[in-house]
Amino acid sequence: MSLGKQITLSTGAQLPQIGLGTWLSAPKEVENAVEIAVRHGYRHLDLAMIYENQHEVGAALKKVIPSVVKREDLFMTSKVWNSSHQPAEVEKELDETLRQLGTDYLDLYLIHWPIAFPPGNGLYPPHSIKEGEVAIDTETTLVDTWKAMIALPKSKVRAIGVSNFTVEQLKGIIAATGVVPIVNQIEAHPLLPQDELVAFCKEKNIHITAYSPLGNNLIGKPKLTENEVVIEIAKKLDATPAQVLVAWGAHRGYSVIPKSVQEPRIKSNFQQVVLSQEDYEKITAIGVGNYTRFNIPFTYKPKWDVNIFDEPAEKEAAFKASSKIQ
């Protein structure tokens, strides 16, 4: 079993530190994965409209509520997609998410990305002129969307937050509204420690949830789970490399949402190990001189012509994600 550690959010709500991620899961696999996870103790599920599998999560929930768990014992997060950033669209998409999941409320609802797409033309609306690009809504700002999130009924959403936001983007929405996000969900692993962002979130009492805690294979780099330092520490602790990487995030105070659809990995990812400070520092050192962000939408196909993180790969982007479109 997991250590069962809970994170206390700024709302006072309890968030289980280890959750099940559902991004990049193949169709027809998520229903089974969620059922297995809940039956083996997971109580934190991370979901999103863009994953296009929330209906499968809903089917799994029917199998485990109330026979295995009560709804109030689960912590469910979902995210509003870019094509519903417009204030008139935010609650509509929330309602569709609730319908897909078969639940009356979410514990946490996040703005998935700090950029808007035009509504009404699919999840990836094509650019009217540029082939292979997504259309960008240059009118709707992050502040517009954040105000719509703030206005959502508390009966439907217990807490609100963001995902993939930088310090600058966080400062913008906080300055405009006075409302601080409860959570910022970000890519976080030893190759992407983001210490400045982590420090800012700590100062503002914004909890960090780490996605892709094992890195990922989007750009063909060697897997973190195959790193010799990680493997050495895993052997010493009689743990898997994945457990060690999850433990690195937990050591930093994150909640961590490893994704798997395979039963043995779902179970083992939930069995937390604890790193000594020495082992934590050894793993942190992997990232020195090896900085890597795997998830950059400017490199997607279709491309998003937007600079979100100020990464070198984004420098040619026409737009910059900020509280005001530039």
N, C-alpha and C positions, 0 to 999 in steps of 0.2 A: 504493500500500500504506500501511497504518498505520505509525506510527513503531515499532510492535511493543513499546511500553513495557509492562513488567510491574510489578505492585505486589507487594511481598513482604509477605505477611500475618504476623501474630504467630506463626503455626504454622511459618513458614518456607516455606510453599507460595507458588507464583507465580501471581498472578491477572492475566490480560491486562486492560489498563486499559479497552479498549473492548470491549463485549459487545453481543449482540443481545437486546433486550427482546421479550417475546412477549405482554405485557398488551394488551388491547383490540384484538387481532388477530382479524379475522373468521374463522369456521370455514372450513376447507379452504384457507386461505392460508398457514398456518404451516408445513406440511410443505415447501412450495416455498421459503418464505423461509429456513428453516433450512438446506436443502440449498444454496441460493445462497450464503448467508452463509459456510458452512464451506468451500465451494469457492473463495471469494474471501478466505480467510484468517482469518475469525473463529474464535476458539478458546474464547470465553467465551459461554455460553448461559444466559440467565436465564428460569426456568420457575416454574410454580406449579400446584398441584392446582386452584385456583379458576379458572384461566384455561380449564379444560376443553379443552385442546388438547395435553396431553402425549403422547397417543397419536399425534398427528400428528408431534410432534417425534421420537418413537420410530421412526415410519416413515421420516422423513428420515435418521435416524442409520443405519438399515440400508443406506441408499444411499451413505453416505460413510465408514462404518467396515467394513473396514479399507482400502478402496480409495483414499480420499483422506487419511484421518487415523487415527491410533491412538486408542483410547478414552482412554489416559493423557495424550494431548496436548490433550484438551478439558477445560475447567473448567465443570462443570455445577452450577448452583444451583437448588434448588427450595425450596418453602415448605409448612409444615404449615398446614392451614386451621383456622379457628376452631372448627368442629364436631368437630375431633379433638384438642383441647387436653387432654382428660382423659388422665391417665397411661396408662390401659389402651388408649387409642386412637392414641397418637402413633406407635408403631412400626408399627401396622397400616396407617396411611395412608402411611408411608414405604414399606412393602413394595408398596403399590398403585402409588405413584409409580414405583418401580423397575421394576415389571411393565410399566407403560405406556411407559416409556422404553426398556425392553429392555436395561437396564444393571445391573451388580451393586452399584454404589455411586454416591453423590453426592459431589462435592467440597465442597459446602457445603449445609447444610439450615438454613432460617430459620423462626422463628415469624413468620407473616405479619402478624398484627395483635395488639396487646396486649389482646385480649378473647376470651372463650370463648362459643361457642354450644353448646346441648345436642346430644349426639351422636344418630345413628340416625334423623334425620328430614330428610335432605337437606342441601345446602350452606348453604341459607338457611332454617332451620327456622322456620315461622311462629309468631308469638306466639299463645298460646292465647285471648287476649281481644281484644287490640288489632289491628285490621285494618291492614295496610300496615306492620307492624313485624316485625322478626326477634326470636325469643326469645333472651334472654341467659342464660347459665349463670352464676349468681351464687355458685356453690360452688367452682368450679375457679379457682385463682389463677394468676397468671403464674409464681409460684415453683413451683407444682405442675408446670406445663408445662415450665419450664426444667429442673427436676430430671429429668423424663422425657427431655428432649433430651440432657442430660449422660449419661444411662444408655444411650443408643443405641449399638449395636456399632460400633466403629471400622471394621470390615470393610464396613459399609454407608454410613457417613457419615464423611468425613475431617475435617470441621470444622462447628461449629454457630454460629449467630448469630441475629439478630432483624431485624425490619423494622418501620418506623413507630413505633419506641420513642422516648420522650422521655427527658430526663436523669433525671427522677424514676423512671420505670419501669426504666431501666438500673440506677440506684443500688439499687433494691429487689431485683432478682434477683441482683446481685453481692453485696450485703450478706448475703443469705440463703444463698448457696451458695459464695461465694468464686471462682466461675467467671465469667470475663469473656467476653462474646460476641466472636467473632472479627470480625464484621461487623455493622453496622447499615445496612440499606438504607432510604433515605428519599427522599421527594420533594425534589428539590434543583434549583434554577434561580435566575436572578438576582432573581426576585421573592420567593424564599424562601431566603435565605442561611443562616438558623438558626445564627448565629455561636456562640451559647452552647453549643448541642448539638455543633457541630463541635469547639469547644475541649475539651469534656468527652471526646469520643471520642478526640481526639488525646492527651489526658493519659492515658487508659486503654489506648492502642494498639488502639482499635477502628477498623477501616477503614470508611469510608463509601462505599457504592455509591449512585449517584444515579439514581433513576428519574424519568421525565417531565422529562428535562433540557431539553426544548424548551418546557416548560410543557405545557398541553394545552387542549383546547377544551371541557372539561366544563361551564364556567359562562358561556360566551359572551363572554369578554373578548378583546380583540385579541390575536392570536397573537404570541408573542415573535419568531418567525421573520419577522414583518412590522414589527418595531420599526426605526425609521429608524437608530438607532445601530448595531444589529446588522447591518443591511444595508450601512451605510457601511463598517464594518470588514471585512465579507465581501468587498466590492468591492476594498478595498485589498489584501487578502490573496489575491485571486483564489480565493475559497472560497465555499461556500454558507452561508446564515445558520445552518443546522443544524450545520455543521462548527464555526462560531464558538461556538455555544452549548455544544456538546460540549467544545470547547477551554476554555471558561470553567470547566466542572466539573473537567477534567483539571488546569488550573492550580491549583485548590484541593486537588489530591491525591486526588480521588475516582476510583473507577472509574465508568464511565458506560455506561448501557445503553439507547441510543436504540432505539425500536421502529420498524420499517418492514416492509412486505410487498412493496414495490415494488423491483425489482432495481436500478434506477439509484440510489435512495436508500440501499438496503442497502450498495451499493458506496461511495457518497460519504461516508456517515456513518463509514465505517471509515478513510477517508483523513484522518488527523489533521493539523490545523494547530496552530501554537504561537502563543499570544498574547504580545505584549510586556506588561510591567507596566502601561504607559499604557493599552493597549487593554483589558486586564483591568479596570482601574479604571473606565474609561468604561462598560463593560458592567455592572459592579457597581452603578454609580450609577443604572441604570435602576430598580433596586428601591427606591431611597430615596423614601419617601412613597408607595410603590406595592406594599406588602406584599400578597402573595396566596398562599394555600394553595388549590390546586384540589381536592385529594382529602380530603374530610371525610365519613366514613361517616354522621354524623348527618343529612346532607342527602341520603343515598341513598334510592332507592325499591327495595325496602322499606327503611325507616329502621332504623338501629341506634341505640337509645336510650342512647347512651353518649358521654361526654365523654372524648376521647382526647388532644387537643392543647391544651385550654383556649382554643380559639378562640371569639370572640364568638358564632359560629353554633351552638356546642355548649352554651351556658350553661344551656339549659333541659333538658338531658339528665338522666335519672333516675339513671344510674350514671356513675361515673368510673373510667377504666381506670388501675389502679395495681397494685402487687405484691399488694395485698389489695383485693378488691372492696369498694367503698364505696356 
